[in-house]
Each structure stands twice: as C-alpha cells, then as structure tokens.
Amino acid sequence: MKRSMVPWVTVILAVVVSLVYSQTRPAKPTEADSRIHGEGSRMANQVTSRIMRVTSPQVAEPAPGTWSNCLVVNGVAYISGMVARDNNGKVVVGDEYEQAKLSFAKIRNLVEAAGGTMADVVKITIFVTDITQREKVWRARREVFTGDFPASTLVQVAALAEPSVKVEIEAIAHIGAGKR
C-alpha cells in the first residue's frame, strides 16, 4: 500500500510545486498587459504630481485656512467662484453685467498667472440670484470668449456670499490647450 501511494504523492507534489511556481514567476507580457502597465504608469505619475497654488496681484487672496482661488494640477487650473469684490473685500455695486465682467476679469488674471489664456478655459459654472437677468451675464461672457466657447452651466441660487452679490463664476482651464 505504501508503494502505491508514492506515485500519487509525487504527482500531487508536482502539481503543488507547479502551481506555486506559476504564481510567483511573472508571465510573459501580452499586449493587454502592456496596456494595463502603461495605464498603471500613468496612474503612478498622477499620484506623484504636485498641486500648485497660483496667485495674481490683481485678485485678492482669501483669508488663510479658507480656500484657494486657483490650484493647478497636471496643467489643469481649477478656479474658485469669483465674485465682484475689489481688493479690499468690498462688493462692487452694479448689475449682473458689471459683476460678471469683474468676475471674468479675475478669472482671466488667474488663468494668465497660471501661464494660460482665456482660450484654455473649457468649463465655467455661473451662479446667479436672478435667472431673468441671464442675458446680462451672457453679454459679459460674449465679450470674454471667442471661437469655441467653454462648456457652461448657469444656475439660479437662493443667495450668494452677500445679498449684494448677484453673480459668481468658477472655471476650469487646460493650460496651453486653447487656440493661440
């Protein structure tokens, strides 16, 4: 009986060793594996990228510990909602057109400080307190953008930072991607 078990034990050991070896030895890469490896490399590069805070002397910085006006990661600028405040923090009196113009000017200053132009802006979100005044905001937008306008969302909200703030605009720009 012991002799008849030896071949089976040998076979079982051979299978176990083969399975262990195949799990520890890297397989030959296939086309799909190299594509996955390439994506994995991109993922690793993204993890090591740095967030860079961009400022402009024409745009007042928020109080420390609150938010950033503009952060750039991998060539993409994320710009916080800009409102019509002067550098002393006072809301500029004016209608939706005047406030939108000032908000777009701040966005332009931040995009340019990041090394881009308004042609690099790919997405804007506009918040208004009175959607019936949207034509005034669109007029300001037409004065800032030409060619391919950025993707845009217009949302009416109950209120913004202060009752006198009528418009807030945030933006995303892919620095260097727009037409020059």
URURKA-V866517 format. One record per residue. N is the residue number from 0. SS is DSSP state (A for helix, B for strand, O for the rest). OMEGA is omega in whole degrees, 0 to 359 (NA if undefined). Layout:
# URURKA-V866517
n:N ss:SS omega:OMEGA
n:N ss:SS omega:OMEGA
This chain:
# URURKA-V866517
n:0 ss:O omega:180
n:1 ss:A omega:180
n:2 ss:A omega:181
n:3 ss:A omega:179
n:4 ss:A omega:184
n:5 ss:A omega:179
n:6 ss:A omega:181
n:7 ss:A omega:179
n:8 ss:A omega:179
n:9 ss:A omega:179
n:10 ss:A omega:181
n:11 ss:A omega:178
n:12 ss:A omega:179
n:13 ss:A omega:179
n:14 ss:A omega:180
n:15 ss:A omega:180
n:16 ss:A omega:179
n:17 ss:A omega:179
n:18 ss:A omega:180
n:19 ss:A omega:181
n:20 ss:A omega:181
n:21 ss:A omega:179
n:22 ss:A omega:183
n:23 ss:A omega:182
n:24 ss:O omega:179
n:25 ss:O omega:178
n:26 ss:O omega:176
n:27 ss:O omega:182
n:28 ss:O omega:175
n:29 ss:O omega:178
n:30 ss:A omega:179
n:31 ss:A omega:179
n:32 ss:A omega:181
n:33 ss:A omega:177
n:34 ss:A omega:178
n:35 ss:A omega:179
n:36 ss:A omega:179
n:37 ss:A omega:178
n:38 ss:A omega:178
n:39 ss:A omega:178
n:40 ss:A omega:178
n:41 ss:A omega:179
n:42 ss:A omega:180
n:43 ss:A omega:179
n:44 ss:A omega:180
n:45 ss:A omega:181
n:46 ss:A omega:182
n:47 ss:A omega:179
n:48 ss:O omega:184
n:49 ss:O omega:172
n:50 ss:O omega:181
n:51 ss:B omega:176
n:52 ss:B omega:181
n:53 ss:O omega:178
n:54 ss:O omega:176
n:55 ss:B omega:179
n:56 ss:O omega:179
n:57 ss:O omega:182
n:58 ss:B omega:181
n:59 ss:O omega:178
n:60 ss:O omega:177
n:61 ss:O omega:178
n:62 ss:O omega:179
n:63 ss:O omega:177
n:64 ss:O omega:180
n:65 ss:O omega:178
n:66 ss:O omega:175
n:67 ss:O omega:177
n:68 ss:O omega:184
n:69 ss:B omega:174
n:70 ss:B omega:179
n:71 ss:B omega:177
n:72 ss:B omega:179
n:73 ss:O omega:177
n:74 ss:O omega:178
n:75 ss:B omega:179
n:76 ss:B omega:177
n:77 ss:B omega:185
n:78 ss:B omega:179
n:79 ss:B omega:178
n:80 ss:B omega:179
n:81 ss:B omega:177
n:82 ss:O omega:185
n:83 ss:O omega:174
n:84 ss:B omega:174
n:85 ss:O omega:183
n:86 ss:O omega:175
n:87 ss:O omega:178
n:88 ss:O omega:180
n:89 ss:O omega:178
n:90 ss:B omega:180
n:91 ss:O omega:180
n:92 ss:O omega:178
n:93 ss:O omega:179
n:94 ss:O omega:183
n:95 ss:A omega:178
n:96 ss:A omega:181
n:97 ss:A omega:180
n:98 ss:A omega:178
n:99 ss:A omega:179
n:100 ss:A omega:180
n:101 ss:A omega:178
n:102 ss:A omega:178
n:103 ss:A omega:177
n:104 ss:A omega:178
n:105 ss:A omega:178
n:106 ss:A omega:178
n:107 ss:A omega:180
n:108 ss:A omega:181
n:109 ss:A omega:178
n:110 ss:A omega:179
n:111 ss:A omega:176
n:112 ss:A omega:178
n:113 ss:O omega:178
n:114 ss:O omega:183
n:115 ss:O omega:175
n:116 ss:O omega:179
n:117 ss:A omega:176
n:118 ss:A omega:179
n:119 ss:A omega:181
n:120 ss:B omega:182
n:121 ss:B omega:184
n:122 ss:B omega:171
n:123 ss:B omega:173
n:124 ss:B omega:183
n:125 ss:B omega:177
n:126 ss:B omega:179
n:127 ss:B omega:178
n:128 ss:O omega:179
n:129 ss:O omega:185
n:130 ss:A omega:178
n:131 ss:A omega:179
n:132 ss:A omega:184
n:133 ss:A omega:179
n:134 ss:A omega:179
n:135 ss:A omega:178
n:136 ss:A omega:180
n:137 ss:A omega:177
n:138 ss:A omega:178
n:139 ss:A omega:180
n:140 ss:A omega:179
n:141 ss:A omega:179
n:142 ss:A omega:184
n:143 ss:A omega:185
n:144 ss:O omega:174
n:145 ss:O omega:178
n:146 ss:O omega:179
n:147 ss:O omega:177
n:148 ss:O omega:178
n:149 ss:O omega:170
n:150 ss:B omega:189
n:151 ss:B omega:175
n:152 ss:B omega:177
n:153 ss:B omega:185
n:154 ss:B omega:172
n:155 ss:B omega:179
n:156 ss:O omega:180
n:157 ss:O omega:181
n:158 ss:O omega:173
n:159 ss:O omega:188
n:160 ss:O omega:179
n:161 ss:O omega:180
n:162 ss:O omega:181
n:163 ss:O omega:176
n:164 ss:O omega:183
n:165 ss:O omega:186
n:166 ss:B omega:171
n:167 ss:B omega:184
n:168 ss:B omega:174
n:169 ss:B omega:186
n:170 ss:B omega:172
n:171 ss:B omega:180
n:172 ss:B omega:173
n:173 ss:B omega:188
n:174 ss:O omega:179
n:175 ss:O omega:185
n:176 ss:O omega:184
n:177 ss:O omega:177
n:178 ss:O omega:179
n:179 ss:O omega:NA
